[in-house]
Amino acid sequence: MLEKFETVRTTLTLPADLIKRSQHFVDEGFIPSRNALIIAALEQYLIELERQEIDRQFEALADDEAYQTMNEQLAESFAESDWDTLVENEVE
């Protein structure tokens, strides 16, 4: 079943080299259309940008004293159960 989603028509100006390179994959049947290629490429690029944004947010936590304190408290509160689990798994 094909996923239905809202679309918006837009116009792109692309370098001629990209058009030529993408046409090969359309002609060979690797992708159904240049439009499908652009959608897939944009989706992958946005996923990467979002991943980088999340990484930047985590990097900011490295200097956040309140977060570091909370993280240490959590680690300490689970230390005993973590150790017990480690020991149990080594015995099995």
Secondary structure, DSSP 8 states (H G I E B T S, - for coil): ---------------HHHHHHHHHHHHTTSSS-HHHHHHHHHHHHHHHHHHHHHHHHHHHHTT-HHHHHHHHHHHHHHHHHHHHHHHHHHH-
